[in-house]
Amino acid sequence: MTKLRIILDTNVLISGLLSSLSTSQQVFDRVTKKETLLISETILQKFLKL
């Protein structure tokens, strides 16, 4: 079975990493465990500025 390639919004990434019980965390966990997370250069730059 082919894994889905998914891009998450910067806000979902940040929320998922900061709040262990949030819906964003559940989405982040599922994507990183079962699918392929793609991060664009723009999103990466925004993330690294924080």
Secondary structure, DSSP 8 states (H G I E B T S, - for coil): ----EEE--HHHHHHHHH-TTSHHHHHHHHHHHHSEEE--HHHHHHHHH-
